[in-house]
Amino acid sequence: MPKVDVNKKRNDPDAQIDLQTFWREVSDIKAEKVVNFTGDWDENYGKMYPRFQDKENDTIIPLGRLEDGRYGVFNLSIDLNLLAVGSALSGLGVFRRATLAHLTQSRTPEQLQIVVIDPIRALADFDDVPHLAIPRAVSKEHIENSLRWIRKEYERRMKVCDDGYNLVYIHNEKSAKKEKQPKLLILISELGELDLGNSEINKILTMVMQMSRAIEVNTILCTQQFSETRLPNEILSNTPAKIAFRLPYKEDSKRIIGKAGAEELLGQGDMLFTYRGDDWWRMQGFHY
């Protein structure tokens, strides 16, 4: 595994990567300083899915800095669903906040609506952003209400697809501005706090993730709990893009990202990223 030439000490300003600096340096996503890990998909699938080359529809997620100084990003519109795992002080918490901060600054509420399920109450700073489709859910009752709302929204978007458009994207192409459906992102701050033994919760999450491309709904799932009961194989199989921050054991790394190595990461944003388990990249993630 290549070493990352970044000082990991939190009090070293040279080791810190904040979103404003990142976006100032890579405001053009095709700039030389940017590595778009899904760039090849844009080219290969451009004819089949032309929206992947449309900045209005891309959902770009910033990841961090590679050892050569370039920044890594990926397109959630292509990878559809993302899983991010890590132990305490690994950088997972900063990733959650950095992702929400970037998306709410780079997309308008007309382009992107967000559902935040936050059982660990880590994202209170985002309560007032206009992108929230429903209030941030923290209590068990609110989370259950959010999941019911997601199910209804899934059914509503499926009806749009069934009305002769097949894909929500095609509906948006053919509809007036006021009738367009915004992309929807579901972000769960701690998946392990949800009762995934509940078949209804599993069913809702699985069917939304499986139909992501058709209904323009993406998910970002974060967790510090790695057991099979807390992170079942259905979730792993439906999240082609995965981020592993520091993990405690080699077995955790192999099960989650298909490769040992996350147990050797240094923490504080040091990460491995993979999509479809074909390639892995090591990066230094963001610090505030």
C-alpha positions in Angstrom: 0.0 0.0 0.0 1.5 3.4 -1.0 2.2 5.8 1.8 0.5 9.2 1.8 3.0 12.0 2.1 0.8 14.1 4.4 1.6 14.9 8.1 -1.4 13.5 10.0 -0.9 15.7 13.1 -4.1 17.6 13.5 -2.3 20.8 14.7 -0.1 20.9 11.5 -1.8 23.3 9.1 -0.1 21.6 6.1 -2.0 18.4 6.9 -5.4 20.1 7.0 -7.6 20.1 4.0 -10.7 22.3 4.2 -13.5 22.4 1.7 -13.1 26.0 0.7 -9.4 25.5 -0.2 -10.4 22.3 -2.0 -13.1 23.9 -4.1 -11.1 26.9 -4.9 -8.3 24.7 -6.3 -10.5 22.3 -8.2 -13.6 24.4 -9.1 -13.3 23.0 -12.6 -14.0 19.3 -12.1 -12.0 18.5 -15.3 -8.9 20.5 -14.1 -5.6 18.7 -14.0 -5.5 18.8 -10.2 -8.7 16.6 -10.1 -8.9 12.9 -10.4 -12.5 11.9 -11.1 -12.6 8.2 -10.3 -15.8 7.7 -12.3 -14.5 9.7 -15.2 -14.1 6.7 -17.5 -17.8 5.9 -16.9 -18.8 9.3 -18.0 -17.0 8.6 -21.3 -18.1 5.0 -21.8 -21.7 5.5 -20.8 -22.1 9.0 -22.2 -24.3 7.8 -25.1 -26.5 5.6 -22.9 -26.7 8.0 -20.0 -25.9 11.5 -21.3 -26.9 13.1 -18.0 -23.5 11.9 -16.6 -21.8 14.6 -18.6 -24.3 17.3 -17.5 -23.1 19.4 -14.6 -26.7 20.2 -13.6 -27.3 16.5 -12.8 -23.9 15.3 -11.5 -23.6 14.8 -7.8 -19.9 15.2 -7.2 -18.6 14.0 -3.8 -15.2 15.3 -2.7 -13.0 12.7 -1.1 -9.5 14.0 -0.4 -5.9 14.4 -1.6 -3.8 11.7 -3.2 -0.1 11.3 -2.6 0.8 13.2 -5.8 -1.1 16.3 -4.6 -4.2 15.9 -6.8 -7.7 15.7 -5.3 -10.0 12.7 -5.7 -13.7 13.0 -6.4 -16.4 10.7 -7.6 -19.9 11.1 -9.1 -22.6 9.7 -6.9 -25.0 9.9 -9.9 -23.0 7.0 -11.4 -22.1 5.0 -8.4 -25.6 5.6 -7.0 -25.0 4.5 -3.3 -22.0 5.0 -1.0 -21.0 3.3 2.2 -18.5 5.0 4.5 -17.1 3.1 7.6 -14.5 3.9 10.2 -13.7 3.7 13.9 -13.5 6.5 16.4 -11.3 9.5 15.4 -10.8 7.9 12.0 -12.2 10.9 10.0 -15.7 9.5 9.4 -17.4 12.3 11.3 -15.6 15.0 9.3 -16.5 13.2 6.1 -20.2 13.3 6.9 -20.0 17.1 7.6 -17.8 17.9 4.7 -20.1 16.0 2.3 -23.2 17.8 3.4 -21.4 21.2 3.5 -20.2 20.7 -0.1 -23.5 19.5 -1.5 -25.6 22.3 0.1 -23.1 24.9 -1.2 -22.8 23.4 -4.7 -26.4 22.4 -5.5 -29.6 24.5 -5.2 -32.7 23.1 -3.4 -34.4 22.8 -6.8 -31.6 20.5 -7.9 -31.1 18.5 -4.8 -33.3 17.6 -1.8 -31.7 15.8 1.2 -33.1 13.5 3.9 -30.8 13.3 7.0 -31.4 10.4 9.4 -29.2 11.3 12.4 -29.7 9.0 15.3 -26.3 10.1 16.9 -27.3 13.8 16.7 -24.1 14.8 14.9 -25.5 17.0 12.2 -27.5 19.7 14.0 -25.7 22.5 12.2 -27.6 21.5 9.0 -31.1 21.9 10.4 -31.7 25.2 8.7 -30.4 24.5 5.2 -33.2 24.8 2.6 -32.3 21.5 0.9 -33.9 19.4 3.7 -36.9 17.6 2.3 -38.1 16.8 5.8 -36.7 17.8 9.2 -33.6 16.0 10.4 -34.6 12.8 12.2 -33.0 12.0 15.5 -35.5 10.2 17.8 -36.8 6.7 17.1 -40.3 8.1 16.3 -38.9 10.7 13.9 -36.7 8.1 12.2 -39.7 5.9 11.7 -41.6 8.8 10.2 -38.7 9.6 7.9 -38.6 6.0 6.6 -42.4 6.1 6.0 -41.9 9.4 4.1 -39.1 7.7 2.0 -41.4 4.8 1.2 -44.1 7.2 0.0 -41.6 9.2 -2.0 -40.3 6.0 -3.6 -43.8 5.1 -4.6 -44.5 8.6 -5.9 -41.3 8.5 -8.1 -42.0 5.0 -9.3 -45.5 6.3 -10.5 -43.7 9.0 -12.4 -41.6 6.3 -14.1 -44.7 4.2 -14.7 -46.5 7.1 -16.5 -44.6 6.4 -19.7 -41.2 7.9 -18.8 -39.5 4.8 -17.5 -36.8 7.0 -15.8 -37.3 10.2 -13.7 -34.5 11.7 -15.7 -36.5 11.3 -18.9 -39.6 12.8 -17.2 -37.4 15.9 -16.2 -36.2 16.3 -19.8 -39.8 16.4 -21.1 -41.4 18.4 -18.4 -41.7 22.1 -17.6 -39.4 23.5 -14.9 -42.0 23.5 -12.2 -42.8 19.8 -12.8 -39.2 18.6 -12.7 -38.2 16.2 -9.9 -35.1 17.2 -7.9 -32.5 14.5 -7.2 -33.0 13.1 -3.7 -30.1 12.2 -1.3 -30.6 10.1 1.8 -27.8 10.4 4.3 -27.7 8.2 7.4 -25.2 9.3 10.0 -25.0 6.0 11.9 -26.5 3.0 10.2 -25.8 0.7 13.1 -28.3 2.6 15.3 -31.1 1.5 12.9 -32.9 -1.7 13.6 -31.8 -3.5 10.5 -33.3 -6.7 11.9 -36.6 -5.1 11.2 -37.7 -6.5 7.8 -39.6 -3.3 6.9 -36.5 -1.0 7.4 -34.4 -3.4 5.4 -37.0 -3.6 2.6 -37.3 0.2 2.4 -33.5 0.8 2.2 -33.0 -2.1 -0.2 -35.7 -1.2 -2.7 -34.6 2.5 -2.8 -31.0 1.5 -3.4 -31.8 -1.0 -6.1 -34.0 1.6 -8.0 -31.6 4.5 -7.5 -30.9 5.1 -11.1 -34.5 5.1 -12.2 -35.9 7.3 -9.5 -32.9 9.7 -9.0 -32.5 8.8 -5.3 -29.0 8.2 -3.9 -27.9 7.1 -0.4 -24.8 7.8 1.7 -24.6 5.4 4.6 -22.1 6.0 7.4 -21.3 3.7 10.3 -18.8 2.8 13.1 -20.5 -0.6 13.7 -19.2 -3.4 11.4 -20.8 -6.6 12.6 -22.9 -8.5 10.1 -26.0 -7.8 12.1 -25.3 -4.0 12.1 -23.9 -4.0 8.5 -25.6 -6.8 6.6 -24.5 -8.2 3.3 -27.5 -6.7 1.6 -26.1 -3.2 2.3 -22.6 -4.2 1.1 -23.9 -5.6 -2.2 -26.0 -2.5 -2.9 -23.2 0.1 -2.2 -20.7 -0.1 -5.1 -18.7 2.8 -3.8 -17.1 2.3 -0.4 -14.8 4.4 1.8 -12.9 2.7 4.7 -11.3 5.0 7.2 -9.2 3.2 9.9 -10.7 -0.1 11.0 -9.7 -2.2 13.9 -9.1 -5.6 12.2 -8.0 -7.0 8.9 -11.2 -9.1 8.7 -13.3 -6.0 8.9 -11.4 -4.5 6.0 -11.7 -7.6 3.8 -15.4 -8.0 4.4 -16.3 -4.3 3.8 -14.0 -3.3 0.9 -12.7 -6.7 -0.3 -9.1 -6.0 0.6 -7.0 -5.9 3.7 -5.3 -2.6 4.6 -7.8 -0.4 6.3 -6.5 -1.7 9.6 -3.1 -0.1 8.8 -4.5 3.4 8.2 -3.3 6.2 10.4 -6.6 7.8 11.3 -7.7 11.5 11.1 -8.9 11.2 7.5 -6.5 8.6 6.1 -8.8 6.5 3.9 -9.1 3.8 1.2 -11.7 4.3 -1.5 -13.0 1.7 -3.9 -15.9 1.3 -6.3 -17.1 -2.0 -7.5 -14.1 -3.6 -5.7 -11.9 -3.4 -8.8 -9.4 -0.7 -7.7 -8.4 1.0 -4.5 -7.0 4.4 -3.8 -5.5 5.8 -0.6 -6.1 9.5 0.2 -6.0 12.0 3.0 -9.5 13.2 3.8 -10.7 16.6 5.0 -10.0 18.3 8.2 -11.7 21.4 9.5 
